[in-house]
């Protein structure tokens, strides 16, 4: 038996340790552990990498969504259209600013992106924004999304938490509307050692307001260059500053990001080859648009998904279910329009999708073990 954890960064962390230690030592030497020089340096580095005019570091991807929504003026009485199939934070962030998430089904093409035909039927006079999510390995159709937002006179805000390195016509995810977010949760393509996030934008007013809101509503030294743009100087904010230790780690790992992305593409190709032709595997990741994929999660759809997950777990192979229940069916979002029959594609994905081990430390023998176990299961293994 060849156990394979769902996630591990032990080897790559060891390889990055000299640079990480240098950055962390600089934090200790200075004695400022939050909102300090390492954070400012990381913001500049991410701005350069993505091409964003502004990159504002916060303490999680979820907070990045909340603060982006607040900076965009979303609040009580407003509606934001979001996909039915995604991580909970997409919708909870809308609820946390006291607006209403309105759920649209996803497409049936395998990109897991919001279905704009479904979304068009949900626009009302209260709709203020559409917030697509770029899931797993590719971008949603940003040309169509931009046209949709323009046609309806609403904001395009991107939940690009998983999308670092993804570009559409040369423009990085998160920069096609008023702003987007990045998550640096440990399993992400660029992962910290804990929670960390960022708002990226080319909108100076959005950036200024996020900088105000992340630090208890007060203007700080880092916003002097755009002082006077924000209208929120009298508004209560929160404590959502990024820790300098996390910034120190992320700065070191950013240097290997493109190599990690390339390694992920190799691993995805290896999975594709080994899973081809296995009865019971009904879908492997599809690239449905002419943009280069960046593989964050390797997600497949299978028959008897829950049984397969148990089978793999018993053999020491980690998996994750993305996502076991579409957001409209979460009890906190219950309502007449949030019924299963309104979201057939999201319901299908929720019943069939399973994520396999996937990270740069993964080896070819690891992939062999995972795919052999899947093949054995569908050949009747017990």
C-alpha positions in Angstrom: 0.0 0.0 0.0 1.3 3.4 -1.0 -0.3 6.2 1.1 -0.7 9.6 -0.5 -1.8 12.5 1.6 -4.2 15.0 0.0 -1.8 17.8 0.6 1.9 18.1 1.7 4.5 20.8 1.2 7.2 19.3 3.3 9.8 18.9 0.6 9.2 22.3 -1.1 9.1 24.0 2.2 12.5 22.6 3.1 13.9 23.7 -0.2 12.6 27.3 0.3 13.6 27.4 4.0 16.9 29.4 3.6 15.0 32.3 1.8 12.1 32.0 4.2 14.4 32.1 7.2 16.2 35.2 5.9 12.8 37.0 5.5 11.5 35.8 8.9 14.7 36.9 10.6 14.2 40.4 9.1 10.8 40.5 10.8 12.3 39.5 14.2 15.1 42.0 13.8 12.7 44.8 13.2 10.2 43.7 15.9 7.1 44.6 13.9 4.9 41.6 13.3 1.8 43.0 11.6 1.4 45.5 8.8 5.1 46.1 8.5 7.9 46.1 5.9 7.5 42.5 4.7 3.8 43.1 4.1 4.5 46.2 2.1 7.2 44.4 0.1 4.9 41.5 -0.6 2.2 43.9 -1.8 4.6 45.4 -4.3 5.7 42.0 -5.4 2.2 40.8 -6.1 1.3 44.0 -7.8 4.3 43.5 -10.1 3.5 39.8 -10.7 -0.2 40.4 -11.5 0.1 43.8 -13.2 -2.3 45.3 -10.6 -2.0 49.0 -9.8 -2.9 48.3 -6.2 -2.4 45.1 -4.1 -3.8 45.4 -0.5 -2.8 42.6 1.9 -5.4 41.4 4.4 -5.6 38.4 6.8 -7.6 36.0 4.7 -9.3 35.4 1.3 -12.7 35.6 3.0 -11.9 39.0 4.5 -10.6 40.1 1.1 -14.0 39.4 -0.3 -15.9 41.2 2.5 -13.7 44.3 2.2 -13.9 44.3 -1.6 -17.7 44.2 -1.4 -17.7 47.0 1.2 -15.3 49.1 -0.8 -17.6 48.7 -3.8 -20.5 50.1 -1.8 -22.4 46.8 -1.5 -24.7 46.8 1.5 -28.2 46.3 2.9 -30.9 46.0 0.3 -28.4 45.1 -2.5 -28.3 41.8 -4.4 -25.1 40.2 -5.7 -25.4 37.3 -8.3 -23.0 34.4 -7.4 -22.6 30.9 -8.6 -24.5 28.1 -6.8 -21.4 25.8 -6.8 -18.4 27.2 -5.0 -16.8 27.6 -1.6 -19.1 29.0 1.1 -17.1 32.3 1.5 -18.4 33.6 -1.9 -21.9 33.8 -0.6 -21.1 34.4 3.1 -19.1 37.5 2.2 -22.2 38.9 0.6 -24.3 38.1 3.6 -21.7 39.6 5.9 -22.1 43.0 4.3 -25.8 42.6 4.8 -26.6 42.2 1.1 -28.4 39.2 -0.5 -26.5 36.5 -2.5 -28.6 35.5 -5.5 -27.6 32.1 -6.9 -27.2 31.2 -10.5 -26.5 27.7 -11.8 -23.2 26.8 -13.3 -22.6 25.7 -16.9 -22.5 22.0 -17.9 -19.3 22.4 -19.9 -16.9 21.3 -17.2 -15.6 24.8 -16.4 -17.7 25.1 -13.2 -18.3 28.7 -14.0 -21.5 30.8 -13.5 -24.1 30.3 -16.3 -24.8 33.8 -17.6 -28.1 32.6 -19.2 -29.3 31.6 -15.8 -27.8 34.8 -14.3 -29.6 37.0 -16.8 -33.0 35.8 -15.4 -32.0 36.9 -11.9 -31.3 40.6 -12.5 -33.6 43.0 -10.7 -33.6 46.7 -9.8 -31.7 45.7 -6.6 -28.9 43.9 -8.4 -25.6 45.7 -7.8 -23.0 43.3 -8.9 -22.1 39.9 -10.3 -19.3 38.0 -8.6 -18.1 35.0 -10.7 -15.6 32.5 -9.3 -12.6 31.1 -11.2 -12.6 27.6 -9.9 -10.0 24.8 -9.9 -8.0 25.4 -13.0 -9.4 28.0 -15.4 -11.0 31.3 -15.7 -14.7 32.0 -16.3 -15.5 33.7 -19.6 -14.4 37.3 -18.7 -15.3 38.8 -22.1 -18.9 37.6 -21.6 -18.9 38.6 -17.9 -17.7 42.1 -18.7 -20.3 42.5 -21.4 -23.0 41.2 -19.0 -22.0 43.7 -16.2 -21.9 46.6 -18.7 -25.3 45.6 -20.2 -27.0 45.6 -16.9 -25.2 48.5 -15.4 -23.7 46.5 -12.5 -20.3 46.0 -11.0 -18.1 43.0 -11.9 -16.3 41.8 -8.8 -14.1 38.7 -9.2 -13.8 35.9 -6.6 -10.3 35.1 -8.0 -9.2 33.5 -4.7 -7.9 30.4 -6.5 -6.7 32.2 -9.6 -3.2 33.5 -9.1 -1.3 33.1 -12.3 -4.4 32.9 -14.5 -4.7 35.5 -17.2 -7.3 36.4 -19.8 -5.9 38.2 -22.9 -2.8 39.0 -20.9 -4.8 40.5 -18.0 -4.5 38.8 -14.6 -7.6 37.4 -12.9 -9.2 39.9 -10.6 -8.4 42.9 -12.8 -11.3 42.8 -15.3 -13.9 44.6 -13.2 -13.6 46.8 -10.2 -11.4 44.4 -8.3 -10.7 40.8 -7.3 -9.1 38.8 -4.5 -6.4 36.3 -3.8 -6.3 33.7 -1.1 -3.0 32.4 0.3 -4.5 29.6 2.3 -1.8 26.9 2.7 -3.2 24.6 0.0 -3.4 27.4 -2.6 -1.1 27.6 -5.6 0.8 30.2 -3.6 0.2 29.2 0.0 1.2 30.7 3.4 1.6 28.8 6.6 -1.8 30.0 7.8 -4.5 32.4 6.6 -3.6 35.4 4.4 -5.4 37.2 1.5 -5.3 40.2 -0.8 -7.4 42.5 -2.7 -6.1 43.4 -6.2 -7.5 46.2 -8.3 -6.8 49.0 -10.8 -9.4 51.2 -9.1 -7.7 53.7 -6.8 -10.9 54.3 -4.8 -11.4 50.6 -4.1 -7.8 50.3 -3.0 -8.0 53.3 -0.7 -11.2 52.1 0.9 -9.9 48.6 1.5 -6.8 50.0 3.1 -9.0 52.1 5.4 -11.3 49.2 6.2 -8.6 46.6 7.0 -7.1 48.8 9.8 -10.1 49.8 12.0 -11.2 52.5 9.6 -8.1 54.7 10.0 -5.9 56.0 7.2 -2.4 54.6 7.6 1.1 55.2 6.3 0.6 52.8 3.4 -2.2 54.9 1.8 -0.5 58.3 1.8 0.1 58.0 -1.9 -3.7 57.9 -2.5 -4.8 59.9 0.5 -8.0 61.9 0.0 -9.5 59.4 -2.5 -11.3 57.3 0.2 -14.7 58.4 1.4 -14.5 56.0 4.4 -12.4 58.0 6.9 -15.3 58.1 9.3 -16.5 54.5 8.8 -15.7 51.7 11.2 -13.4 49.1 9.8 -11.9 45.9 11.2 -8.6 44.3 12.1 -7.7 42.5 8.9 -4.0 43.2 8.6 -1.7 40.6 7.2 1.0 39.2 9.6 4.5 40.0 8.5 5.5 36.3 9.2 3.0 35.2 6.5 4.2 37.9 4.2 7.8 36.8 4.7 6.9 33.2 3.8 4.9 34.2 0.8 7.7 36.5 -0.5 10.1 33.5 -0.5 7.6 31.2 -2.2 6.6 33.8 -4.8 10.0 33.3 -6.3 9.1 29.7 -7.2 5.5 30.3 -8.2 5.9 30.0 -12.0 8.0 26.8 -11.5 5.3 25.4 -9.2 2.6 26.3 -11.8 4.6 24.4 -14.5 5.0 21.4 -12.2 1.2 21.4 -11.6 0.7 21.3 -15.3 3.0 18.2 -15.6 1.1 16.5 -12.8 -2.3 17.2 -14.3 -1.1 15.7 -17.6 0.2 12.6 -15.8 -3.2 12.2 -14.1 -5.0 12.8 -17.5 -3.0 10.0 -19.1 -3.5 7.5 -16.3 -7.2 8.1 -15.8 -8.1 7.9 -19.5 -10.3 4.9 -20.2 -11.0 4.0 -16.5 -14.7 3.0 -16.4 -16.4 5.1 -13.7 -14.4 8.2 -14.3 -16.8 10.4 -16.2 -14.9 13.7 -16.4 -11.4 14.9 -16.0 -10.5 18.6 -16.0 -11.4 20.3 -19.3 -9.9 23.4 -20.7 -12.8 24.9 -22.5 -11.3 28.3 -23.4 -8.2 29.4 -25.2 -6.4 30.5 -22.1 -3.6 28.7 -20.3 -4.9 26.8 -17.3 -3.3 27.0 -13.9 -4.1 23.9 -11.9 -4.9 24.6 -8.3 -7.1 21.5 -7.7 -7.3 18.3 -9.8 -11.0 17.6 -9.8 -12.6 14.7 -11.5 -16.2 13.5 -11.7 -17.0 9.9 -11.0 -19.7 7.4 -10.5 -20.4 6.2 -6.9 -18.3 9.1 -5.7 -18.8 8.6 -1.9 -18.0 4.9 -2.2 -14.8 5.7 -4.1 -13.8 8.3 -1.4 -14.2 5.7 1.3 -12.2 3.1 -0.7 -9.3 5.5 -1.2 -9.3 6.7 2.4 -9.0 3.1 3.5 -5.9 2.8 1.4 -4.3 6.0 2.9 -5.1 8.1 -0.1 -6.5 11.6 0.7 -9.3 13.2 -1.1 -11.6 16.2 -0.7 -15.2 16.7 -1.8 -15.6 20.0 -3.7 -18.4 20.8 -2.8 -20.8 18.4 -1.1 -23.8 20.7 -1.1 -24.5 23.6 -3.5 -24.7 26.9 -1.7 -28.5 27.5 -2.3 -29.2 24.3 -0.3 -27.2 25.5 2.8 -29.8 26.0 5.6 -28.8 29.6 6.1 -29.7 30.4 2.5 -33.0 28.4 2.4 -35.8 30.0 0.4 -38.4 29.4 -2.2 -36.1 30.2 -5.2 -33.2 28.1 -3.7 -34.6 24.7 -4.6 -32.6 21.8 -6.1 -34.5 21.8 -9.4 -33.3 25.3 -10.1 -29.6 24.2 -10.1 -29.3 21.0 -12.0 -25.7 21.4 -13.0 -24.6 22.4 -9.6 -26.5 19.4 -8.1 -24.8 17.1 -10.6 -21.3 18.3 -9.8 -22.0 18.2 -6.1 -22.9 14.5 -6.4 -20.0 13.4 -8.6 -16.9 15.7 -8.1 -13.9 14.6 -6.0 -10.5 16.2 -5.8 -7.4 14.0 -5.8 -4.0 14.7 -4.2 -2.4 17.5 -6.1 0.6 19.7 -5.1 4.2 20.2 -6.4 5.7 17.7 -3.9 3.6 14.9 -5.5 5.6 12.3 -7.4 4.9 10.0 -10.3 4.8 7.0 -8.1 2.2 8.8 -6.0 0.0 9.4 -9.0 0.5 5.8 -10.1 -0.8 4.7 -6.7 -3.8 7.0 -6.8 -4.8 6.0 -10.3 -4.2 2.3 -9.7 -6.5 2.4 -6.6 -9.2 4.2 -8.6 -8.9 1.6 -11.4 -9.1 -1.3 -8.9 -12.2 0.2 -7.3 -14.1 0.3 -10.6 -12.9 -3.2 -11.5 -14.7 -4.4 -8.3 -11.9 -4.2 -5.8 -12.7 -4.4 -2.1 
